[in-house]
């Protein structure tokens, strides 16, 4: 597969060159504090040079040099020298924060030398000469400040050209110089990372070329891919990877089509499908793939129909009519003219309805304790009094329902106990009056027995009569006076 070249990071992404830690804010703050301390020291030293040093420390040679006459022109020269020195110190401090000492040579050093000369002239009270030297120093820094963007552009252009020519030492040096000029420059950060990764890229390229020359295209593809991933912006690894990948794909396609056609001829649809999938992933629009897929579709449909027919027969044998119905519908979805599926679906749906009716009573036999459901069950049994020989499950349901209907139709002996003072009645059965003990027959079901007695609170009880469980007894009497 062709590797997708990665793109350079977006401009707002901060890249960290390999092998270097990220620049911490705390380190920058400490760096700035040290610079300002240094600046303060320089200012104090400058003032000392101007006002103290000439009066307390003079060499014999200095003592021999006559001072400028104390006149207004001399005072003006001293003021000019002092102001120029202050301007130089301020600009130097600003450029020091911008790391000009790293990228401003030789102008930075020349400015420092001129300032040193100015300091010596101040110490000797030669103010005109001092002003001249400080003016030279100041002009050098001003030139440096104005050239900053140009130096940045030059460093980046030189670095990029060096990287393109695999002159890695120069590329690293120039990208680092660009970062010294502008710490957050994304082009420089990304370029430095690429430059530092380039040796590994070239090593992988060499390994890929060696493997390709030896006919090991897989190893060559791996090596070229690793090279491309290390530096997505470097075109040669991507080009080599795509070339080798195309050669591998051509061979793989031919092999897959050979296996697919062989499997089709042998009726091995599974193997044919697998091989065609491989081939279509490589060349999905190839005519050979399209033709082979048509052959495979026809063969697989026939195989599928045969398989579904067998599945339907198994479901019918198991009397799993919902399952058989599902299978028949699958057949008709493949071939709407399949006669066996149409007939089979009609029978399956009829059997599903018949079994549903039997299951309605078999799942809750107590339904039969009511007159209307009992009559419906008897009607169902009269309509289906026996099942086909190949449907034993249905036959069992018929037999079970016949037994339940018989039980639900047989009265059960019930004994009621009372006190002879309570009038007893059973809902839906009748008024029984007062008695001490009474036996009666009731059909299976749940009855509500009510007792009433003048001056006493009525009493109500549930009587559950189940088939096959005679001698059901219940005591009911009103005992709580009102």
SULZI-V130791 format. One record per residue. N is the residue number from 1. RES is the residue in three letters. SS is DSSP state (H for helix, E for strand, C for the rest). PHI is phi in whole degrees, 0 to 359 (none if undefined). D_CENTER is the distance of its C-alpha to the mean C-alpha in Angstrom with 1 decimal. Layout:
# SULZI-V130791
N|RES|SS|PHI|D_CENTER / N|RES|SS|PHI|D_CENTER
This chain:
# SULZI-V130791
1|UNK|C|none|23.4 / 2|UNK|C|293|24.0 / 3|UNK|C|283|21.8 / 4|UNK|C|270|20.4 / 5|UNK|C|300|22.1 / 6|UNK|C|277|20.1 / 7|UNK|C|261|21.7 / 8|UNK|C|297|23.3 / 9|UNK|C|296|21.3 / 10|UNK|C|298|22.0 / 11|UNK|C|299|25.3 / 12|UNK|C|267|23.8 / 13|UNK|C|265|21.8 / 14|UNK|C|272|23.8 / 15|UNK|C|265|24.0 / 16|UNK|C|249|25.4 / 17|UNK|C|303|27.6 / 18|UNK|C|303|27.0 / 19|UNK|C|86|29.3 / 20|UNK|C|237|29.8 / 21|UNK|C|282|28.6 / 22|UNK|C|288|27.6 / 23|UNK|C|284|30.6 / 24|UNK|C|271|30.9 / 25|UNK|H|298|32.4 / 26|UNK|H|296|34.8 / 27|UNK|H|294|36.2 / 28|UNK|H|296|36.8 / 29|UNK|H|298|38.6 / 30|UNK|H|296|40.8 / 31|UNK|H|298|41.5 / 32|UNK|H|295|42.7 / 33|UNK|H|299|44.8 / 34|UNK|H|297|46.6 / 35|UNK|H|294|47.3 / 36|UNK|H|291|48.9 / 37|UNK|H|297|50.9 / 38|UNK|H|297|52.1 / 39|UNK|H|298|52.9 / 40|UNK|H|299|55.0 / 41|UNK|H|296|56.8 / 42|UNK|H|296|57.6 / 43|UNK|H|298|59.0 / 44|UNK|H|299|61.2 / 45|UNK|H|298|62.4 / 46|UNK|H|297|63.2 / 47|UNK|H|296|65.3 / 48|UNK|H|294|67.0 / 49|UNK|H|300|67.9 / 50|UNK|H|285|69.4 / 51|UNK|H|254|71.3 / 52|UNK|H|251|71.9 / 53|UNK|H|304|71.9 / 54|UNK|H|298|74.9 / 55|UNK|H|271|77.1 / 56|UNK|H|247|76.4 / 57|UNK|C|230|75.6 / 58|UNK|C|226|77.7 / 59|UNK|C|283|78.6 / 60|UNK|H|305|82.2 / 61|UNK|H|293|81.1 / 62|UNK|H|293|79.3 / 63|UNK|H|295|82.4 / 64|UNK|H|281|84.5 / 65|UNK|C|274|82.4 / 66|UNK|C|293|83.8 / 67|UNK|C|285|81.4 / 68|UNK|C|297|81.2 / 69|UNK|C|301|83.8 / 70|UNK|C|277|82.6 / 71|UNK|C|225|82.8 / 72|UNK|H|302|80.6 / 73|UNK|H|300|79.3 / 74|UNK|H|294|78.2 / 75|UNK|H|298|76.4 / 76|UNK|H|296|74.5 / 77|UNK|H|297|73.5 / 78|UNK|H|295|72.2 / 79|UNK|H|296|70.2 / 80|UNK|H|297|68.7 / 81|UNK|H|298|67.8 / 82|UNK|H|297|66.2 / 83|UNK|H|295|64.2 / 84|UNK|H|296|63.1 / 85|UNK|H|298|62.1 / 86|UNK|H|298|60.1 / 87|UNK|H|299|58.3 / 88|UNK|H|295|57.5 / 89|UNK|H|298|56.2 / 90|UNK|H|294|53.9 / 91|UNK|H|293|52.5 / 92|UNK|H|298|52.2 / 93|UNK|H|299|50.2 / 94|UNK|H|297|47.8 / 95|UNK|H|286|47.4 / 96|UNK|H|295|47.0 / 97|UNK|H|297|44.0 / 98|UNK|C|273|42.7 / 99|UNK|C|61|43.3 / 100|UNK|H|296|46.1 / 101|UNK|H|296|47.7 / 102|UNK|H|271|45.0 / 103|UNK|H|239|45.2 / 104|UNK|C|261|48.6 / 105|UNK|C|287|51.0 / 106|UNK|C|272|53.8 / 107|UNK|H|298|54.3 / 108|UNK|H|300|53.0 / 109|UNK|H|293|55.4 / 110|UNK|H|296|58.3 / 111|UNK|H|296|57.7 / 112|UNK|H|296|57.9 / 113|UNK|H|296|61.1 / 114|UNK|H|297|62.6 / 115|UNK|H|294|61.8 / 116|UNK|H|298|63.4 / 117|UNK|H|298|66.5 / 118|UNK|H|298|66.4 / 119|UNK|H|296|66.3 / 120|UNK|H|294|69.3 / 121|UNK|H|294|71.2 / 122|UNK|H|297|70.5 / 123|UNK|H|298|71.7 / 124|UNK|C|268|74.9 / 125|UNK|C|63|75.1 / 126|UNK|C|262|75.0 / 127|UNK|H|290|73.0 / 128|UNK|H|296|73.3 / 129|UNK|H|296|72.1 / 130|UNK|H|298|69.3 / 131|UNK|H|299|68.2 / 132|UNK|H|297|68.3 / 133|UNK|H|294|66.0 / 134|UNK|H|294|63.5 / 135|UNK|H|296|63.5 / 136|UNK|H|298|62.6 / 137|UNK|H|297|59.8 / 138|UNK|H|294|58.5 / 139|UNK|H|298|58.6 / 140|UNK|H|298|56.7 / 141|UNK|H|291|53.8 / 142|UNK|H|297|53.9 / 143|UNK|H|298|53.7 / 144|UNK|H|297|50.8 / 145|UNK|H|295|48.9 / 146|UNK|H|290|49.6 / 147|UNK|C|269|48.4 / 148|UNK|H|302|45.0 / 149|UNK|H|295|42.9 / 150|UNK|H|294|45.0 / 151|UNK|H|294|44.5 / 152|UNK|H|298|40.8 / 153|UNK|H|298|40.7 / 154|UNK|H|295|43.1 / 155|UNK|H|298|41.1 / 156|UNK|H|295|37.9 / 157|UNK|H|296|39.8 / 158|UNK|H|296|41.5 / 159|UNK|H|295|38.3 / 160|UNK|H|294|36.4 / 161|UNK|H|294|39.5 / 162|UNK|H|295|39.8 / 163|UNK|H|295|36.2 / 164|UNK|H|296|36.7 / 165|UNK|C|266|39.8 / 166|UNK|C|59|38.1 / 167|UNK|C|270|40.5 / 168|UNK|H|289|38.0 / 169|UNK|H|298|40.4 / 170|UNK|H|295|41.5 / 171|UNK|H|298|38.0 / 172|UNK|H|299|36.8 / 173|UNK|H|300|40.1 / 174|UNK|H|285|39.8 / 175|UNK|H|293|36.1 / 176|UNK|H|295|37.0 / 177|UNK|H|296|40.0 / 178|UNK|H|298|37.9 / 179|UNK|H|291|35.7 / 180|UNK|H|293|38.9 / 181|UNK|H|287|40.0 / 182|UNK|C|220|36.7 / 183|UNK|C|301|34.3 / 184|UNK|C|263|31.3 / 185|UNK|C|292|31.9 / 186|UNK|H|290|28.6 / 187|UNK|H|299|30.4 / 188|UNK|H|291|32.2 / 189|UNK|H|298|29.3 / 190|UNK|H|294|27.3 / 191|UNK|H|295|30.5 / 192|UNK|H|296|31.3 / 193|UNK|H|299|28.0 / 194|UNK|H|295|28.7 / 195|UNK|H|296|32.3 / 196|UNK|H|287|31.4 / 197|UNK|H|273|29.0 / 198|UNK|H|300|31.5 / 199|UNK|H|303|33.6 / 200|UNK|H|294|30.8 / 201|UNK|H|298|30.0 / 202|UNK|H|294|33.7 / 203|UNK|H|295|33.9 / 204|UNK|H|293|31.1 / 205|UNK|H|299|32.9 / 206|UNK|H|296|36.1 / 207|UNK|H|296|34.6 / 208|UNK|H|295|33.2 / 209|UNK|H|296|36.5 / 210|UNK|H|295|38.4 / 211|UNK|H|294|36.2 / 212|UNK|H|295|36.5 / 213|UNK|H|296|40.3 / 214|UNK|C|273|40.5 / 215|UNK|C|87|38.7 / 216|UNK|C|269|35.6 / 217|UNK|H|290|33.2 / 218|UNK|H|294|30.1 / 219|UNK|H|296|30.9 / 220|UNK|H|297|31.5 / 221|UNK|H|298|28.2 / 222|UNK|H|297|26.4 / 223|UNK|H|296|28.5 / 224|UNK|H|295|28.2 / 225|UNK|H|295|24.4 / 226|UNK|H|299|24.4 / 227|UNK|H|295|26.8 / 228|UNK|H|294|24.9 / 229|UNK|H|289|21.7 / 230|UNK|H|292|24.0 / 231|UNK|C|215|25.4 / 232|UNK|C|300|23.7 / 233|UNK|C|278|26.6 / 234|UNK|C|267|29.2 / 235|UNK|H|288|30.2 / 236|UNK|H|307|32.2 / 237|UNK|H|297|29.4 / 238|UNK|H|294|27.4 / 239|UNK|H|298|30.7 / 240|UNK|H|294|31.6 / 241|UNK|H|299|28.2 / 242|UNK|H|296|28.5 / 243|UNK|H|297|32.1 / 244|UNK|H|292|31.5 / 245|UNK|H|296|28.5 / 246|UNK|H|296|30.8 / 247|UNK|H|294|33.5 / 248|UNK|H|294|31.3 / 249|UNK|H|296|30.0 / 250|UNK|H|297|33.6 / 251|UNK|H|292|34.7 / 252|UNK|H|293|31.8 / 253|UNK|H|295|32.5 / 254|UNK|H|297|36.1 / 255|UNK|H|294|35.5 / 256|UNK|H|295|33.1 / 257|UNK|H|293|35.6 / 258|UNK|H|298|38.5 / 259|UNK|H|292|36.8 / 260|UNK|H|295|35.8 / 261|UNK|H|294|39.4 / 262|UNK|H|297|40.9 / 263|UNK|H|295|38.8 / 264|UNK|H|297|39.8 / 265|UNK|H|296|43.5 / 266|UNK|C|268|43.2 / 267|UNK|C|76|41.5 / 268|UNK|C|265|38.4 / 269|UNK|H|295|35.9 / 270|UNK|H|297|33.0 / 271|UNK|H|295|33.6 / 272|UNK|H|295|34.3 / 273|UNK|H|298|31.0 / 274|UNK|H|298|29.1 / 275|UNK|H|293|31.1 / 276|UNK|H|292|30.8 / 277|UNK|H|298|27.0 / 278|UNK|H|298|27.2 / 279|UNK|H|293|29.7 / 280|UNK|H|290|28.0 / 281|UNK|H|294|24.8 / 282|UNK|H|274|27.2 / 283|UNK|C|220|29.6 / 284|UNK|C|296|28.5 / 285|UNK|C|260|31.6 / 286|UNK|C|294|34.2 / 287|UNK|H|299|37.2 / 288|UNK|H|297|37.6 / 289|UNK|H|293|34.1 / 290|UNK|H|297|34.9 / 291|UNK|H|296|38.3 / 292|UNK|H|295|37.0 / 293|UNK|H|292|34.3 / 294|UNK|H|296|37.1 / 295|UNK|H|300|39.2 / 296|UNK|H|294|36.4 / 297|UNK|H|298|35.6 / 298|UNK|H|293|39.3 / 299|UNK|H|294|39.6 / 300|UNK|H|290|36.6 / 301|UNK|H|295|37.8 / 302|UNK|H|295|41.1 / 303|UNK|H|297|39.6 / 304|UNK|H|295|37.3 / 305|UNK|H|298|40.4 / 306|UNK|H|299|42.4 / 307|UNK|H|294|39.7 / 308|UNK|H|293|39.3 / 309|UNK|H|296|43.1 / 310|UNK|H|293|43.2 / 311|UNK|H|296|40.5 / 312|UNK|H|297|42.5 / 313|UNK|H|298|45.7 / 314|UNK|H|294|44.1 / 315|UNK|H|293|42.9 / 316|UNK|H|296|46.4 / 317|UNK|H|297|48.0 / 318|UNK|C|276|45.9 / 319|UNK|C|57|46.8 / 320|UNK|C|266|43.1 / 321|UNK|H|291|43.8 / 322|UNK|H|299|40.4 / 323|UNK|H|295|38.8 / 324|UNK|H|296|41.5 / 325|UNK|H|298|40.9 / 326|UNK|H|298|37.3 / 327|UNK|H|294|38.2 / 328|UNK|H|299|41.0 / 329|UNK|H|294|38.7 / 330|UNK|H|296|36.3 / 331|UNK|H|299|39.4 / 332|UNK|H|294|40.6 / 333|UNK|H|292|37.2 / 334|UNK|H|278|37.7 / 335|UNK|C|215|41.4 / 336|UNK|C|293|43.0 / 337|UNK|C|262|46.4 / 338|UNK|C|289|46.1 / 339|UNK|H|296|49.2 / 340|UNK|H|296|48.5 / 341|UNK|H|285|45.2 / 342|UNK|H|297|47.1 / 343|UNK|H|294|49.8 / 344|UNK|H|295|47.5 / 345|UNK|H|294|45.3 / 346|UNK|H|298|48.5 / 347|UNK|H|292|49.7 / 348|UNK|H|297|46.4 / 349|UNK|H|294|46.1 / 350|UNK|H|295|49.8 / 351|UNK|H|293|49.3 / 352|UNK|H|299|46.2 / 353|UNK|H|294|48.3 / 354|UNK|H|296|51.2 / 355|UNK|H|294|49.2 / 356|UNK|H|298|47.6 / 357|UNK|H|295|51.1 / 358|UNK|H|295|52.1 / 359|UNK|H|296|49.0 / 360|UNK|H|302|49.6 / 361|UNK|H|268|52.7 / 362|UNK|H|290|51.8 / 363|UNK|C|285|48.7 / 364|UNK|C|224|50.9 / 365|UNK|H|301|54.5 / 366|UNK|H|296|55.6 / 367|UNK|H|302|55.3 / 368|UNK|H|288|58.5 / 369|UNK|H|281|60.4 / 370|UNK|C|258|60.7 / 371|UNK|H|296|63.3 / 372|UNK|H|293|61.3 / 373|UNK|H|300|58.4 / 374|UNK|H|296|61.1 / 375|UNK|H|293|62.9 / 376|UNK|H|295|59.8 / 377|UNK|H|295|59.1 / 378|UNK|H|297|62.7 / 379|UNK|H|294|62.3 / 380|UNK|H|297|59.1 / 381|UNK|H|291|61.0 / 382|UNK|H|290|64.0 / 383|UNK|H|282|61.8 / 384|UNK|C|231|60.1 / 385|UNK|C|269|62.5 / 386|UNK|C|202|61.1 / 387|UNK|C|245|58.1 / 388|UNK|C|301|58.0 / 389|UNK|C|298|58.5 / 390|UNK|C|268|55.0 / 391|UNK|C|231|53.4 / 392|UNK|H|295|54.3 / 393|UNK|H|294|51.5 / 394|UNK|H|293|53.1 / 395|UNK|H|299|56.5 / 396|UNK|H|295|55.4 / 397|UNK|H|295|54.1 / 398|UNK|H|297|57.4 / 399|UNK|H|298|59.4 / 400|UNK|H|295|57.4 / 401|UNK|H|293|57.7 / 402|UNK|H|301|61.5 / 403|UNK|H|295|61.8 / 404|UNK|H|293|59.9 / 405|UNK|H|295|62.0 / 406|UNK|H|299|65.2 / 407|UNK|H|295|64.2 / 408|UNK|H|292|63.2 / 409|UNK|H|266|66.7 / 410|UNK|C|264|68.7 / 411|UNK|C|294|70.0 / 412|UNK|E|240|69.5 / 413|UNK|E|289|72.3 / 414|UNK|E|234|71.5 / 415|UNK|E|247|73.7 / 416|UNK|E|249|73.7 / 417|UNK|E|247|75.4 / 418|UNK|C|214|76.8 / 419|UNK|C|247|79.6 / 420|UNK|C|77|82.0 / 421|UNK|C|248|81.5 / 422|UNK|C|265|78.0 / 423|UNK|E|279|77.7 / 424|UNK|E|247|74.9 / 425|UNK|E|219|73.0 / 426|UNK|E|238|70.0 / 427|UNK|C|302|67.8 / 428|UNK|C|65|68.1 / 429|UNK|C|236|70.8 / 430|UNK|E|137|73.8 / 431|UNK|E|272|76.0 / 432|UNK|E|254|77.4 / 433|UNK|E|80|79.6 / 434|UNK|C|263|80.6 / 435|UNK|C|195|81.1 / 436|UNK|C|267|80.9 / 437|UNK|E|209|79.2 / 438|UNK|E|212|78.3 / 439|UNK|E|251|76.9 / 440|UNK|E|207|75.3 / 441|UNK|E|257|73.0 / 442|UNK|E|230|69.7 / 443|UNK|C|291|67.1 / 444|UNK|C|305|63.7 / 445|UNK|E|157|61.6 / 446|UNK|E|246|61.0 / 447|UNK|E|242|63.9 / 448|UNK|E|254|64.6 / 449|UNK|E|257|67.9 / 450|UNK|E|239|69.6 / 451|UNK|E|241|72.6 / 452|UNK|E|229|74.8 / 453|UNK|C|204|77.8 / 454|UNK|C|299|79.9 / 455|UNK|C|85|79.2 / 456|UNK|E|236|76.1 / 457|UNK|C|286|72.4 / 458|UNK|C|298|71.1 / 459|UNK|E|234|69.0 / 460|UNK|E|224|66.3 / 461|UNK|E|223|64.8 / 462|UNK|E|264|62.5 / 463|UNK|E|240|64.1 / 464|UNK|E|258|61.8 / 465|UNK|E|249|63.7 / 466|UNK|C|244|62.0 / 467|UNK|C|293|63.5 / 468|UNK|C|79|65.0 / 469|UNK|C|232|65.5 / 470|UNK|C|285|69.1 / 471|UNK|C|59|71.0 / 472|UNK|E|285|68.5 / 473|UNK|E|240|70.1 / 474|UNK|E|212|69.5 / 475|UNK|E|254|71.6 / 476|UNK|C|217|71.8 / 477|UNK|C|204|74.2 / 478|UNK|C|272|74.3 / 479|UNK|C|236|74.9 / 480|UNK|C|262|73.6 / 481|UNK|E|286|76.3 / 482|UNK|C|270|75.6
